[in-house]
Amino acid sequence: MRTATTIEASGGRTWSEPVEFAVEAEKLGLDVCWVAEAWGSDGPSALGYLAARTDRLLLGSGIMQLGTRTPVAVAQAAIALSQLSGGRFLLGLGPSGPQVVEGLHGVPFARPLVRMRETVEIVRQAIAGEKISYSGSHFRIPLPGESRPMRLSMRAEHDIPVYLATLSPAMLRLTGRVADGWLGTSFVPEGADEAYFAHLDAGLAEAGRSRADLDVCQGAEVAFAADEDQLREMVAGRRKELAFSLGGMGSATTNFYNNAYSRQGWAQVAAEVRERWQAGDRDGAAELVTDEMVLATTLIGTEDGVRARLRVWRDAGVDTVRLYPAGADLDARLATLGRAIELVREVSAEPAR
């Protein structure tokens, strides 16, 4: 398994610490650093800066949000970042959600599946150096009139793998059909076959591909507890964070994280958490989140416990582990990341069960 992490600048933070974290993470042997946008800073600007500050680390947009740029603008950014990094760039795309796309950017969120498929097709056409001519149900390039198809004057010099951040069954099938990698979240390995892999594999089969053609990249917080008592305290502190994902992400009717947990056995709890969160009862929503829900979708535990969970992730089919290290400051987070990288290497060297 490869190791990855994600950085971003949000909540009033500047880029200085996340950049230092990425630079030091490369020295620890990290393989991939993804840069998130969410509703904070844009990703490509930071990725261009990181390209100059790192030498070996793969750099990915995790994710660039559909609807905030035209497909050709996405391709232009991808080509520039690939060249600036010497071929180390991975293009991660995702639909985001209606709260960000409509509420922040003022762009309709409707038909994200069609927008995703057509965006990937146009991006690959542009990266290939072809004249960009596309007539889809969402995008039409060029528009009718006096314009003629054009090709970008800057060419891609390196391969640019496309990763899709998807959760719904239809989006997962599309990922299997067209993507080089899958950026997943809310991952419970024990329920992943039905919730995720069945749909990914269906898309792979439609394209005549196999799981070996898709980099399965899964993310989770990693934190080490000295003993079971400390572990219980750590889990209790994560309940409200999970309640926010289940109740506050997306909108009152569209929440892909809530849907993902529902498909993995927590439909009733997820619905109740969303209802309480949307009603303003944040503490009540957090109280409904169980220890099992937190532990199943994170890498929080004693060192032996985290090692055991990594084996489960490996055996479930995860190729790249995206680590979100806990810690009160930069040094603590780097220490957690360093130990986690070592554990991933240990587990990867073991024979699969």
N, C-alpha and C positions, 0 to 999 in steps of 0.2 A: 504494500500500500504506500502511496505517496502521501506527503503531508502538505497541508495548506492552511491559510488563515485568511481573515477578512479584516480590512481596516476601513475607517471612514472618519470624517470630521463632522460632528453634529453636536447638538446640545450646548452650543457656545464654545466648544473646543476648537483649537486651531490645528493646523496640519503638522506642527513641529513634532509632537509626541508620536502620532501614528507613523510618520515617516521614519523617525528614529527606531521605532519598534520594528518596522519592516526591514530596515538596514541590519539591525542586530539579529533579526530572525534568519536572514540569509546566512549569517555567520554560524548560526546554530544548525544549519543544514536543511532549513525549510525548503520545500520544492516550489510552492506556488503562493503568491499573494494576490488575493482578490481585493478590489476597491469598490465599495458600495456607494450608491448615490442616495437611495431612499428619499427623504425630503431635506437632506443636508447639502453638502458641497457636491459639485459635479465630479464624476469619476475620471474622465479623460485628462483633465488638467493635472491631477495628482499622478496619474499613471505616466504621463510624459516626464514629470519630475523624477519619479521613482526609476524610470528607465536610465536616467543619468546617474542615479545614486547607487545602483545595484549592477552586478555583473553576471550572475548566474540565474537568479530567481526568475521563474516564469511570472508574468504579470497579467492579470485578467480583470476585465470589467465585470463586477459581480454585484449588481447587474446594471447594464445600461437599459433604461426604461423605454419600452415602446411608446410611441405617441409623443415623446418629448423631442424627437429628432426625426427628420425624414429618413427613409432607408438609405438614400444615397449619402446623407450626412453621417449616418452610422458607418457606412463603408469608408468614407473619407477619414474619419477618426481612426478606424481600425487599421487602415493602411499606414497612416502616419505613425501610430503607436507601434506597429510592427517594425517599421523601418527604424524608428528611434531606439527601440530595444534590441535591435539585431535579431529579430525573429522570435522574441520571447513573449509575444502578446497572444492572449486568448480572449476571444470575443464572447462575453457572456451577456445574453439578452433575456429580458423577462417582461411579462405584461404589467407588473406592479398591481395596483388595485384602483377601484374607482375613487377612493378618497384622495389619493395622490394625483392620479391622472386627470380627473375631472375637477377635484376640489382645489388643487394647487396649480396645475398647468392649464386648466380650462379646455381640455381636449376630450371629446367623447370617448368613453371606455368601451362602447359597444363592439361586439364581435372581435374579442381579443385573439381568438384562435385563427381567424382569417388574417388578421393583421400580422400575427406572428409568422404564419406560413409565408405570406407574401413578402414580408420584410426579409426573411432569410433568403428567399429566392432572388430578390432584387440585390441584396448585399453580395451574394455570391456572384451574380452577374457582373456587378461593378468591380469586385475584387479580381475577377478573371480577366479584366481588361476589355470586356466586350462593350459594344455600344449598348446603352441602357434603354431597352425598349420593353415595356411591360404593360399588359392590359389585364388587370385583375378586377375583382369585385370591390376592393378597397382602394387600391392604388392604380393610377394610370399615368405612365411616363413614356413619352412626353404627352402633355395635354393637347387636345385637338387645336389646330390653328396653324400658325406659321412655324412653330418649333419643329425640330428634327432630332432624332436620337443622337445622344452624345456619349462619348466615353471619357472617363476621368483621365486627366493628363499625368497623374501620378499612378504608378503601377505597383502592385504588391510584389515584393522581392522574396517573400517567405510565405509558407503555409500559414493560414490564420484559422485555427480550429474554432468552431462555433459551439458554444455551450448554451443550453436553454434552462432557465429556472422555471420549472413547471410543477404543478400539484394535481390538477384535475385529470380525470381519466383521458379526456380527449386531448388535452395538452401533452400528457405523457405519451400517448400514441404518436403524436406529431414529433415529439422529441426522439422517439425510437426510429422514426422514418428519416428524419433530416439532420439530426444533430451529431456532433462529435463527442459531446459530453452532456451529462445531466447534473445540474446544480439543484440538489434536493434539500429539504428541510422537514422538520416535524417528523423525523424518521424513527420508526420503531422496527428494528430488524425482525422481531418475532411476527409482525403483521405485514411486513413489506411485500411479500409475494403477492398477496391479494390486493393490497392498497396501491402498490406502485409497479412492481416488476411485471405483473401480468399485462399491464397496459403498455409498458415500455417494450416488452418482448413482442407484443402484437404488432407494434409499429416497426420494430426491427424486422420481423418476419415479412411484413408487407414490402419492405425495401430490399429483401433478400440479404439481410445482415444478421449478425449474431451479437450476443452480449459483449464479445471481445472487441467489437467495433465502437463501443460506447464507454467513455470514462464516467463511471458512477462516482460522483463527488458529493459526499454527505457532510453536513456540518453540525457541530454541537459544542456547547460550553464544556470545557474540561477544568476540573478543580480537584485537588487532592485533600482528603480529610485524614487527620492523624488517627482517628478512631471512629467508632459508630456514633458516639455522642456528638462529636463535631459534625459528622455527616448529617445527622438529623437537623442540626441548626442550619447547616448550609442549604438543605432542601427546603426548609421552611422559608428561608429568605428568597427562594426562587418562585414561590407560588404566585406572587403578584405579577411577576414578569410574564409567566405563562398565561395568567388570566388576561393580561393586556393583549397577547397574541390572539387568544380565543375570542375576546370580546371587543377589543379596540382597534384591531387591524381591519382594514377594508371599510365596510359600512354595515348598517344594521341588517342588511339582507345578503351582502356579498362578502364573505370572509373565507379565503382559500385555506388558511391555517385551521380554522374551525372545522371546515369540511374534511381536511386531512386527518385530524384527530378523530372525527366522527367515524371515518372509514376504518379506523384502527381500534375500534372497540369502546370508544368513549362518547358516543353520540348523545346520550342523555345528559351527561355532565357538561359536555361542550355547549349544548343548547342552553342549559341553565346558567352557565358562566356568562355566555353572551347576553342573555336576558338581563341578568343582574348588572353587568357592566354597562350596558346601554341605558339602564335605568338610573345610573349614577352610583350604584352600590358597589364601589370598587373593592372594599374590604370583604363584603359578602361574596363577591365573585372569587376572590383569592381563596377564601375558606373552602370553596367547593373543589378546588384543585387538589388532587391526592398526591401523596409521596410517589406512588407508582407512576403517575403521569410524568412527574419531573424526572425521575430516574430512568424511565424507559427511553426518553428522548434526549438525554444528556450523557456526558462522560464524567459524571461527578461520583466520587467514591474514594475509598482507600486505594492505595497504589495497586494492591492485588485486585481490587474490584474493578478499577479502570482497565487493567490489563485483561481481565476476563471479558469485559464488555467489548474491548477492541477485537478480541477473538470472534465474538459473535458478529460484529460488524463485518469482519473479513469473510467469515463463512457465509454471510448473507449476500455477499457480492459487492461490497464497497471497495472501490479502487483507490480513491483519494479521500483522506479524512481531513475535513476542514475544521481546524481547532480554534475555539474562542477561549483563550486562557483567562482564568480568573486571577485577580490580584489587586491589592490596594494601590499599587503604583507600578511604574514601568518595570522596575527591577523584578518585582514579584511576578508580574505577568510573563516576563521573559523566562524567569526560573520555571514557572509552570509549563510554559511552552517547550522549553528545552527538555524537561523530563518527559513530557508527552511525546515528543519526537523520538526520544530514545525507546519508549515503550512501543510505539508503532513499528519501529525498526525491529525490535525483539520479536513482536508478534508476526511480522511479515516474514521473518526468517524461519519461523516454525512451520512444520508441515500442516497443511489444512486438514481439518477433521472430516 
